[in-house]
Amino acid sequence: MAGKVLVTGGSGYIAGFLIRQLIDEGWTVNTTVRSLKREAEVRGWLGVDNAKLHFFAADLENDAGWAEAMAGCSHVAHVASPFPAGAPKNDDELVIPAREGVLRALRFAKDAGVERFVLTSSVAAIAYGHPEQRAYTEADWTDVNAPKIGAYIKSKTIAERTGRDWMAEHGAGMEFCSVNPSAVLGPLLSDDFSTSILFVQRLMDGSVPGCPRIGFAVVDVRDLADLHVKALETPGLDGERFIAAGKFLWMREVADILRNALGPQAKKVPTRNIPDFVVRIIALFDGSIRQVTGELGRRRDVDASHALERLGWKTRDEAESIVDTARSLIERGIVKL
């Protein structure tokens, strides 16, 4: 299958790999950026057939540009959503643009006659606010009213729920499904990368003195792009959710992988653990750490077997993704040796 597809958030980490794969497979891609001043830069690091890629200025909180971006598209991958490194002062700084962006994209997609709409959600909409620790599946939903649920987690959960509610009421004739990734790692296309990569960067550059008791399930950005393509192209997926994740790894395990694979290049990677109380003190001065203090000692396994069984998808070995991330950070000079 190939046609014309809109990928929102074209300057983002996930969208970049998705755009590349779609064009490689024969699709024509429209993409949105907040300002067309970035078009030349993004084209430069994507390195694709420029005749197959068209840019439109559109913002999650404004109608301008969306009709033009959707025109002629049979499919949409709505990837754009705010994901800052630090905690916002108010949850609505993330919740409102995420929620309104989904609604706006859905409305304009329906008006344009789009056949399939794929939402990039997150395991943040699945695995939080539960009293028990177990392997979570697509049947689970995060409880946004539970204690210590951060703004980003709320934004992804509310945005996906809102999108599904809108589809139930207004979406007849348009198919909808979501892809729910965990922490996204892998090589970089530019210096504009996912917030998930910060924890590898900080291990590599020595900016954290040790490994806190924090962990994540990991997915490779290249495999995540492939799952989006499968979700766009495979018939009969209306209403589906697909967890995109590999194994859960503690920060200490990530550090061990880096040291074992990179040797002297990983000389700044910490070898000791950080007690929880020290992490909480650091969080008083570092917003990115403050966002994850609620995760101390908490294991969140997610089960991606549905994507394997339904679409034949799986992610590559986590160590490969982690090492490729680190090597890319070194090659781009983001991590200085």
Phi, psi and omega in degrees: 000139172204146180193220176245131184229142172263127172246114181278156179070046189297342179271000184274168186296306181295314183300323181301312179291324178294315179301315179303312183292319179299315180293321176301329183266009171101359179285151164264135188241125162266144177217153180253144169225157182290331179219134178290354174298339181269356187302310183299318180299313183293318175303321182299314183273344174286319176062042181249178176293109184298335179291341182263000187232126183231134184256144177222139176277122179203144183239149182299335186248019181214140182286340186301131173091342185290319180298319180294320181294325181280340189304125177082000183271135175265341184224153177224134166246108182268096185263329188297130174191144183290136178213076182283161179288324183257165178284135178287161177292329182224136181305327183296340177299332176256320186297314185296308179296325178295313181293312182292328178296318178296313180299318181295314180297320179295315181299312182290328176295315179298317180297329183273358180080025179297140183268323185223130181238119179250122180261130170277102177262225183190157170295346173301336179272003186238314202254014186239154178081012179264139182288334184255154175258123181199182175275116183276150181235181179296344178284346183269148175231138175297140174267103185288349179266359179288159179297150173062031174268115185284171185297318181296315180299315177300316185297318181289321180292312181295320180297315181292316178300317180297318178298317180292322176296318179297317180298320181298328183267324189236355194267011182307130179094352177237130179275148183221136169210167181234151171246129188240087183279158171268207180296125188262120179234173179138185181293160181258142171267336182205182176279358179262093189236172183296145175301332179302330185286344182302326184288330174289317178303316184288329172294317184288324185268002176076014183281351170247134186283348181191185184257115174289163178279064180232143179212173183210151161282147188241141172225142179278136183300327179292321177288326177296318176300318180297321178294322175300317180297317178299320179292329177286324192261333186281127181288158171077033182251012186302128178087353185287157167235145179227111173292133177243097185197151170254216184285152170284134178230133172287154179305322179298322178294321177298316179299318179297319178300315181297314181294318182293325184273328191252349176055234183302333179294341180255029185295336180270354181292128185293151180249354182244165178268157175252126177299151183303320184294329178291320178300319181293327176291315178301323182297338178296337185243354185228109183297326181292326176287323181302327182294337187245007180297331177292349181267357183303121178076003185261122178263130181234091175276141175232148187256111182263018185294335180296319178295325177292313184289321185274325187237357181070024186262144168206159179264153180289173181304135184300323181298322178298316180295318181295314182291320177297323176300310183297316180298322179293320177298322178291313182300325182274359179077011179286323172255121179267131179271000000 
